[in-house]
Amino acid sequence: MDFNWHSDPITRSTPVTPRYKNTQNVRGFMLEHCGPGFKFDRPFMAWIRNDQPKTLGDVVDEWQRRNEDSRP
């Protein structure tokens, strides 16, 4: 069964699957790990979906790298 991005628990080790979606569940995870300045933008969403293997931990790290001034 494929990962349910709407309701399954997300951790830093959760792999980004081909059916990844920017859901409220993902947004909550990202806000928790990146702080209240977190937001999705088109270049970042394109990076998430670039077909390179990654986890949600990698996604958090990349957002923080791109937004060093927004870290909690």
C-alpha positions as CSV (number, residue, x, y, z in Angstrom):
1,M,0.0,0.0,0.0
2,D,1.3,3.5,-0.9
3,F,2.0,6.1,1.8
4,N,-1.1,8.3,2.6
5,W,0.3,11.8,2.7
6,H,-2.9,13.1,4.3
7,S,-2.9,10.9,7.4
8,D,0.1,8.6,7.8
9,P,2.6,9.6,10.5
10,I,5.6,11.5,9.0
11,T,9.1,11.3,10.3
12,R,12.5,12.6,9.1
13,S,13.1,9.2,7.6
14,T,9.8,9.1,5.6
15,P,10.8,8.7,1.9
16,V,9.4,11.0,-0.7
17,T,7.4,8.7,-2.9
18,P,6.3,9.3,-6.5
19,R,2.8,10.0,-5.2
20,Y,4.1,12.7,-2.8
21,K,1.6,15.5,-2.1
22,N,1.9,18.9,-0.3
23,T,-0.8,18.1,2.3
24,Q,-1.7,19.7,5.6
25,N,0.0,16.7,7.2
26,V,3.2,17.6,5.4
27,R,2.8,21.3,6.1
28,G,2.4,20.6,9.8
29,F,5.5,18.4,9.8
30,M,7.5,21.1,8.0
31,L,6.2,23.9,10.4
32,E,7.2,21.8,13.3
33,H,10.8,21.3,12.0
34,C,11.3,24.6,10.1
35,G,9.4,27.0,12.3
36,P,6.6,29.5,11.5
37,G,8.4,31.0,8.6
38,F,8.0,27.8,6.6
39,K,6.2,28.0,3.2
40,F,6.2,26.1,0.0
41,D,7.3,28.0,-3.1
42,R,7.5,26.7,-6.7
43,P,11.2,26.2,-6.9
44,F,11.2,24.3,-3.6
45,M,8.2,22.1,-4.7
46,A,10.0,21.4,-8.0
47,W,13.1,20.3,-6.0
48,I,11.0,18.0,-3.8
49,R,9.5,16.3,-6.9
50,N,12.8,16.1,-9.0
51,D,12.8,12.3,-9.0
52,Q,16.0,12.2,-6.9
53,P,15.6,9.9,-3.8
54,K,15.1,11.8,-0.6
55,T,13.4,11.7,2.8
56,L,11.4,14.3,4.6
57,G,14.5,14.9,6.6
58,D,16.3,15.9,3.4
59,V,13.4,18.2,2.6
60,V,13.6,19.9,6.0
61,D,17.4,20.3,5.6
62,E,17.1,21.7,2.1
63,W,14.4,24.2,3.2
64,Q,16.6,25.3,6.1
65,R,19.6,25.6,3.8
66,R,17.6,27.9,1.4
67,N,16.1,29.9,4.3
68,E,18.9,30.2,6.8
69,D,17.4,33.4,8.2
70,S,14.1,31.7,8.9
71,R,15.3,28.9,11.2
72,P,13.6,28.6,14.6
